[in-house]
Structure formats: structure tokens, C-alpha cells
């Protein structure tokens, strides 16, 4: 059973920064991708950034140049550094881990990010 625990969300002013972390536990079969998604009130969940086991990244256009995804494979942890935050970044952010070997994915419980003055 894979469990994902996110942390680092909170309230920040426009232009500020936050760093999200997601630690995975349990058996995850390599290779696996790790990523972040978000869901704002009344909207569908959308991709923010993903990072493959080979190091390839994919970012939503709305966050390119402001957000950076990284991972520590030894700790089975993925990070999302968010800079120059905007009110439209306000959402619940979810961590996702997808194993390409088993074809299964897991979601974290989500962490709230609110950007407001």
C-alpha cells in the first residue's frame, strides 16, 4: 500500500514563495513518475508539473518559469518550489505517484495553498 503525505501549504501574499513536499511510503515499483496537480474551487483538477524517473519535466504553461519540481529518490520525496505566487495559484495541491511498471497511480490527501493579501 502506497501512502503519500503532503506538507508545506499555507497562506502567502502575492509575489511570495512556498515549497511543497510529498513523502511516499510503501512499495513503489520503478520506474515511477512523480507530480503535482491542483484543483481550485469549481474547477477540474489540472496538471501543475511532473518529473519522470529519467529526469524529464513537464510544466503547465501557467507556472513555467515560476515553479520548479524536483525529487529525492532515496527519500521517495517530490518537491514543488513555487515562486512569484499569484492569487490564481490558489488551490488544493495534490501529489501523485505513477508506476510505469505496474500502471498504477496514487494520490495524496492534498494541501491547501492560498495566495492573498
N, C-alpha and C positions, 0 to 999 in steps of 0.2 A: 504494500500500500504506500503510495507516494503522498506526502504531505508538503504543502508549500505555505510558508509563513512570511507575509509581507510586513514591512515596517518602514517608517520614515515619512509617512504622510503628515499633513497638518495644514495650518493656516499660514499663508505667506502673502506679503504685499506684492503688487505688480512690479516686475523687474527683479524680484528676489530669486533665490535658488532653494532647491530641495534635492535630497538624494534618497531614492527609494532602494530598499534591499529586499531580496526574496531568497530565503534559505529553503532548500529542498532536503527532505529526508526520505528514507526508504530506498527501494531498489529502482533505479532508473537505468534503463539499458541504452548504452551508447550505440550509435551516435544520437545525440539529442539536441534539439534546438531549445533556446530559452527566449522568452519575450515578454513584452509588456503591452497590455491593451487597456483601454479606458472606456468608461460609459458615463456620459453626462445625463442629467435628468431629462427624460422624454426623448432620448436619442438611443440609437443602437450602439452596441459595443463596437469599438473600432481599434484597429492596429495602431500602436504607437511606434514600437521598434522591436525587431527580432535579431537574434545573433545565433548563427549556426555553430556547430561544434568545430567547423573548419575556420571560423572567424569571419564569415561573411555577415554583413549587417544590412538591414533594411529599415528605413525610417518613413513615417508618414511625412508628406510634404509640409504639413503644418508645424512640424517640430524640427525639421532639418536645420542644422546649424545652432540649435539651442539645446537639444537633448543628446546625451551620449549613453549608449548601452555598453555594458561590459560584464564579464563573468569571471568567476574564480572556480575552475573545475574541481580543484582539490576540496573546496568547501561546498561545492554544489550550490553556489550562490550567484544570482544575477543582480546587477545594479542598474539604476537609471539615474543619471545625473541630469537634473533639469535646471537650466539657467534661463534668465530673461523671461521669467514666467509671466503669462498673460491671464486675464480673467477667463478667457475662453479655454484655458487649460484645466479649469475646474471640473473635476470628475472623480469617480471612484476608479482607481488604477488596480488592474488585476495582473498578476504574474501567471505565466503559462509555461509549462514544460512539455515538449512533444518528443517522444522517442520515435526516431525513424525506423528502428529495428522492429518494434512491436506495433507501430501505427497507433499508439495511444497517447492521449494528452491529459494533463491535469491542470486544474485551476486553483489559485489561491483564493482566500476569502475576500480580498480587496482591501485597499487602504484609501481613505478619503484625502484628496488634495483640493484645497480651496484657495484661490488666488483673489484676494480682495483687499481694498484699502479701508 
